[in-house]
Amino acid sequence: MAKEEKKAPKLRFNGYTNDWERKKLGEIGSVSMNKRIFKDETSTIGEIPFYKIGTFGGKADAFITREKYEEYKKKYPYPQKGNLLISASGSIGRIIEYNGEEAYYQDSNIVWLDHDNTILDVFLKPTYEIIKWDGIEGTTIKRLYNKNILNTVIYKPTIDEQRKIGKLFIILNNTIQLHERKCEELNLIKKALLQKLFPKKDEVTPEIRYKNFSAAWEQRKLGGVAKFYSGGTPSVGVSDYYDGTIPFIRSAEINSTLTELYLSELGLQNSSAKMVHRGDILYALYGATSGEVGISKINGAINQAILAIIPHKGYNSEFLEQWLKKNKEAIIKTYLQGGQGNLSGAIVKQIKVSFPSFDEQQKIGKSFQKIDSLITLHQGKLEKLKQLKKFLLQNMFI
């Protein structure tokens, strides 16, 4: 007996019980695109942006005249405000909402569904995020043809339910964008402060200072202001060494509260893995993560790819962490030939760090601690919102 086709999503607004209608996109609309624009009809400067597949969703690098734009917009298909433009090549199925701006789009590579009034664009937008385009799933096809779009099946409820679902995702997407912008703004502020609160190369004072600090900063080799140790990896062939309760921190996890692997007490005792504690500086030595630095947020064990740095009295951990972050590229360029390879404890000890007084270190360190806390807060909210959106997409659609 054939499995009964699902006709309603798991999660719905109260008051809606009708089955959703199964439709091919070709039954509710047709594929439209702008009139073809030839290369000799474009210029690198001009009045109307012309988006090719390579600049779709970004900044246009070609333009057409207003005269041609007005003529073609009047004579040939042109999207209405709210229509969803679809990339048919490159990043197949990427969606950009047309908001009514003056622009023109590359034919056949950027298309939209010119649909009837039985479906709303605000509902289509989240639908497109989970859609499985007909004929290209599991293939290496690099193009979305009109037939793929028109043969794709979707499920749709009544217009009223579509509108409610669409509004929910508008609110959710706007909130996500708000937190994304906040994270971007905070990161820009942090980047600016890193440039202003630390001296430039070959200078002994920063551009901006807290009140009552005026003394020149002094250089010290890192080896003289901290103690260092690294770890090791328990034999992966001994299962009893793993799946315990001790977080095993690896290079990509130095700024995380979670780790993929956990060691047992037996694994820690029978290897050169070393324990670090919350607040210790962790410095990545190997490969792509070389020069990454963080302050451990957990008690856990480290392997040979991480160097633990514990500053002596009179040297502030948060200040040193930020100095190392700011100077990461310069450190890699200076100590790793060609910018590739691995750092080592011996190399790190030779790094020259500029230090102000301990009081000034503390003030600078606390400032960045507050900014990092705000960034972490908004990133956490952003991640929760993205997880919520993922859950809703999985449960409010068929």
N, C-alpha and C positions, 0 to 999 in steps of 0.2 A: 504494500500500500504506500502510495507516495506521501511524503511528509507534507503536512498542511503548511501552506505559505503564510509567513507572519504578516499580519495586516495592520498592526499597531505597535508603536514603540513601548518600551518598558515604563518610561516616565512621561507623564503628561500633565498639563494644567487641569485643575478641577473643572468638571462640567463637560469634558470632551470624551466621547465614547465611540464615535463613528470610526469605522475602518478607514485606513488611508488608501488612497487610490494609486495603483501601479501604472506608471506611464513611461514610455520612451520619450526622451527629450524631443525627438522628431515629431511626436504627436502633439506637442504643445508649442512648438516654435521651429524656426529655421536658423541656420548659421548665417550671420552677416559679417561683413568686413568693409573697411574703407576702400575706395577706389585706388588702384595701383599708382604709386608715385615712383618715378624713375630717378636714378641717381643724378642725372643732369638737371633734374627739377628741384634739387635740394642745394643748400649752401650751408657753410659752417656758422654763418650768422644770419639772422633773419627775424621774421615777425612771429611765425607760428611753429612751435616745437613739433618735430616729426620723430616719433618714437619707433625705432627698429627693435627687433627682438633682443638685441644686446643692451639696449638702454631702457627697455620696458620696466617701469617701476622705479627708474632712477632719473638721471639728468640727461636730457636730449643733447646729442652732438650734431644734429642736423635740423634744418629748418626749411619751411616752404613759405611762399609769399602769401600775404593775406588775400590777395586777389584769387589765387588758386584755391585757398582754403574755403573762402566764401562760395566760390563756384561749385566745388566738389561737395561741400556740405549740403548745398541746396539740391544738387542733381542726383547724388548717390547716397547709399546707406551711411548713416552716421549714428553713433550711440546716443541714447537718451540718458539724462542724468539718473544715476542709480544702476544703469546697466553694468554687468560684470564682464570685463575684458579678460579673455583667456589666452594664455600663451600656448600656441600650437606647436612650437619647437623649442629647443633649448631646455629650460626647466618646464617640462610639459605640465600643463594644467595649472600653472600659477595664475592667481586671480588678483586683478586690480579693479577696484570700484571706480567707475567714471563719475566724477563729481561735477561735471559741467564746465570744466576748464577748456580753454581754447587749445586744442592739440589735434594732431593727426597721427594715424597708426598704420604700420606696415601691413599691407594686405596679406592674407593667408597665414601669416605668422602670428597675428593678433586678431582675434575674432570675438564675437559675442553671440549669445542666443537671443534672437528677436522673437520673443514669445507672446502668447495670447494672455488674456486677463485671468486665466485660471491659476496662475502662479505669480508670486511676488518675488522681486529681486532680494528683498531682505530675508526671505526664506531660502532662496537659491544660494545665497552667499555661504551660510554654514553647511548647506547640503554639498556644495562643491568641495568643502574641506574634507569630507569623508567619501566622496564619490569614487567609484571604480569605473574608469572609462572603458567602454566596450572594446574588446579586441586588442588591448595593449597590456593587460595585466600579465605579469610573468614573462614578458617578451623583452627583446632588446630594441624594440621600435623606438625611434627617436623623434617621431612626429605624431601629432594628433590630427587626424584627417576629419573632414566634416562627417563622414560616415561613422567614425568612432564616437563623435559627440552625439549625433542624432540617434544612434542605436543604444545609447547608454540609458539604463533604467533608473528611475528614481521613484520614491513614494511621496505622495503629498496629501496633506489633510485639507480641511476647508480653509477658505481665505482667512477667516477669523482666527483660526488656530495658527495658520502660517504667520499672521501678523504678530501674534503674541510671542511665538518662538523667535521670530526675527528681532523683535524689540529686546528680548532678553539677551540675545547675542550681541546686539548693538551696545547695550549697557556693559556687558562683560568685556567686549573688545575695547571699548573706550577706557574702561578701568585698567585693563592690561597695558594699554598704550600710555596711560597716565603714570603708572609705576615704571614703565620702561624709560620714559622721559626723565622721571625723577632720578633713576639710577644713572642715566647718562649725564645729567646735570651734576650730580654729586661726584661722579668720576672726573668730570671736567674741573670742578672746584678743587678736588684733591690733586689733580695733575698740576694745576696752576700754583697751589700752595707748595708742592714739592719743588717747583722751580724758584719760588720766592723765599721760602723759609730756610733753604740750604744755599751755601755759597756756590757761585759758578766756578768753573774750572779755573785754577790758578788764583782765585780770590780767597780772602780770609774772613770775610763777613758776608752774610746774606743780604738780599735787597730789602727784605722786611724783617723786623725783629720785634719781640715783645718789649714793652717799656722797661727801662732800667737795665737793659743788657747792651753793652757796647764793646766788650773785650773781643779781640781777634780769636777766631777758632784755631785750634791747634791739631796738627796731623799726628796720628798714632797708628802704628801697625796693629792690625787686628789681633795678631798673635800675642801682643803685650797687654791687651785689655780684657781678655776672656779666656775661658778654658773650653776645650773642644773634645768631642769624641764622636765616633761613628759606630755603626752596628754591623750586622751580618744577617744572612738568611738561613733559617733551619732547613735541613735536607727535605726537599719536597717529596722524597720517596718514603718518608716515614709519616704515616697518617696520624700517629699519636701526637705529632708535634703541632698539629693544626686543629681548627674547629674548637678552640678553647674560648676564653673570655678576655684575652689580652689583645687589644687592637694592634694590628701590624701596619704601621704607617709607611706608605710608599710615596715616592716623589710627587705624584699628582694629587696626593691627599694631604699635603702639609698645611693647607688652609681649611681642612674639612673636619667635621665632628664625626664623620662616618668613614669606615674603612671596609674594603671588600674582604680582607683576610683577617682571621683572628688566630693567635697562637695559644697553645696550652702552656701551663707552667713547665711541662717537660720540654717543650720546644724552646722556651726561653733559656732554660738551664743547660740544654745540650747544643747551644749554638752561640755565636758571637753577637746575636741580636742584643741591643741595649735598650733599656727603658729611658724614656724622656717623660717630662712632666708638663702639665698645663703651664704655659707661660715661657717655656724654653723656646729659643729661636731655632727654627729648622731651616737648613740651607741645602738646596738640591745641588748635587754635584755632577750628575750624569746626563748625557744625551740631550734630548729636546728640552728638558726642564732645567738644564744647567743655569744656575744663578737665580732660580725662583726662591723666594724666601717667605717665611710666615712664622707667626708665633703659635705654638701648638695649643689647640683648644681642648686637648684631651691628654690623659696619661696613656702611653702606649709604647710599643717597641719600634725601633727603626732598623733598617738594613744598611748596607754599605753605600747606598746611593744618597744617603742623607747625612749631613754633618750637624750635630747639635752644638749650639754656641750659647754658653752661659757667661754673660758679662760679669766682670769683677765689680766690686763695690765702687761706686762713683761713675758707673756707666749704665745708661738706661736702655732696657731691652726694646721698648717701643720706638725710641729714637733710632737705635741701631738698625732695627728692621726696616724702617722707612728710608734711612740713608742707603741701605743695600738695595732696596727696591728702586730708588731713584737712579742709582748708578749701575744698575744691572748691565746695560749695554756697554758702558765704558769698561766694566770689569771683564766682561766676555771678550771684548776687543783687545784689551791689554794683556790678558793672561791666557787666552786660548787663541792660538794662531789660526787665522782665517775664520775665527768665530765658531769653530767646530771642535768637538772633542769633549773631554771630561775635566772638571775641576778636581781638586784634591784638598785635603786638609792642609798640606804644606803650602799650596798656592793661596788658599784663603787666609792663612796666617800672615801672608805678605801684603795683603790688601791694605792700603793706606786710607784711613777714615778721618774725616775732619770732625772734631768734637768741640762744642762750646762748654761752658760750665755745666755742672750736673743739674742745677736748677733750670737752666735754659733747655737742656736736653729733656727734662721732665715735662716742661710746658709744651714743647714741640711734640713730644711723644703722646701726651694726653690729647692734644688737638687732633692728631691723626687717628687716635683710638676712637674718638667721638665720631669722626667722619666715617671710619670703617664700620662702626656699629650701625650708623644710619644706612650705609650702603647695604650691609648684611640684612638689616631689617626690611628694606624695600625689595631686595632680591628674594628674601624669604616670602614676602607677600606676593611677589610676582610669580614665583614658582607655584605657590598654592593656587593662585588664580588660573594659571595654565593647566594645573592638574584638574581643577574644577571644570574648566572648559572641555578638557579631554573627556572627563566623565560624562558631561552633558551631551557632547557629540555622540558618544557611544550609546547613550540611553534614551535620548529624545528623538532619535531618527531610526528609520529602518534600514 
